[in-house]
């Protein structure tokens, strides 16, 4: 299993919006970056991801699961863009902020630290465990 991070502006699509979709989940559509698209193409059903609120909050707030592998993005007719479907699994007991992540030297190599604009990115197994522990949340 691989681990990922999905960034969303809470004003556009929040953790509460994702939770409201229940087990049916939602397409993670609208990604228009080739690297992020390629990461989605590498995802497998059952992979887990952090749900990250960008902009004002800048924090990991929940855990999601990939429930459908890469398929054409329904928000465009352009065949270059794919998306995956994800569903919410559980919230973080304590959100883990970007400041906390940046302050932890064990997480210095995370794409969130090194390539902060990338909306979909991989998370190493070690970083996954560290962030879950920081958030008092079961990995």
N, C-alpha and C positions, 0 to 999 in steps of 0.2 A: 504494500500500500504506500502511496505517495501522499504528501501533505502540501497544501497550497494556502495562499492568502488571496481573498477577494476583497477589493476595496470598493466602497460605495459612499457617495455623499448622502448623508442621512435625509437631506431635504428631497432627494430624488428617489432613493430606495433605502429604507432603514431596516434595522434588525427587526423591528416590530412588523414591518411590511412582509419581511421574509417569514417570520413566525406565522403570520396570518394565512400564508399559503398552505400551511400544514404539510401532510405527507405528499401532496401532489407537487410541491415545490414550484420552482419558477425558472425560466430560461435566464441565464446570465448573459443577456444580449447587449448590444450596443458597443462592444469592444472593437475599437478601430486602430489597434496597434498590432503589428505583425508578431512581435515577440510574445505578447500576451495571448494572441490567438493561437500561436504554436504551443504555448503551455496548455491551453485548453484542449488542443488536439492530442496531447500526451496523457490527459486525464483518463482514468478508468472508473467505472461504476464502483462505488464503495470508498473511493478516496475521500479523505477528510480535508476540510479547509477552515481557516479562520475567517470570520466575517469582520471586516475592519471598517469602522466609520472614519472617513477622511474629513477634511475641512476643519471645522471647529473642534470636534471631539478628539480626533486622531487617536483612536484606541481600538484594540481587539475587543469585541463585545460578545462574540458567540462562535459556535462551531457548527459548520454545515457539512453536508455529505453530497458528493456527486451522485445523482440518481439517473442521469442519461449522459452518455458520452457525446463527443463533438458531433454536431449536426448543423445544417445551414441556419444562420441567424434569421429569425422571422421578421426582424425589424428592418431588413434591407433586402433588395433584390440582387445585390452584388454578390456573386458566388465566392468571392474571396473570403468572406467573413463567416465564421462558425461560432457556436456557443455551446455550452453544456447546461444541463439543468441541475439545480441544487435544491436541497431542502434543509431547513433549520433542524439541528439536533438538540442543542442546549445552549443557554446563555452562559456567559462567564460569570462566576460568582462576584469577581472583582474585575472590572475592565482593566486591561493592560495598555497603558498609554505609550505613544511613540517615545516620549521622553524617558520612560522606564526602559524601553527596549534599547534606545541609544546609549543609556547610561550603563548598560550591562555589557562588559567586554566580551562575554561569551557569545553575544549576538551581533558583534561588529561586522560580520560578513554577510548578514542577511540582506537580500535584495531590498527589503523595506528601508534599510539604512543606506545602502549604496546606490539604489535606483528608485528613489521614493515616488516617482511619478508613474511607475508601472502598475497598472490596475489589477493584473492577475500575475501572481508570481509563486515560485516554489518556496517551500519551507523545509529545511532539513529536519531529520528525525530528532536531532539534538535540540534544535531551536524550538521545535514543537513541544517537547517535554519541558523545556525551560519556561516557555510562555504559559503553558498550562499551569505549571507550578506557581508562577507569579500571579496568575489569576485565580488561584485556589479552585481550579476546575479540573475535573477528571479528564485525562487525555483519552 
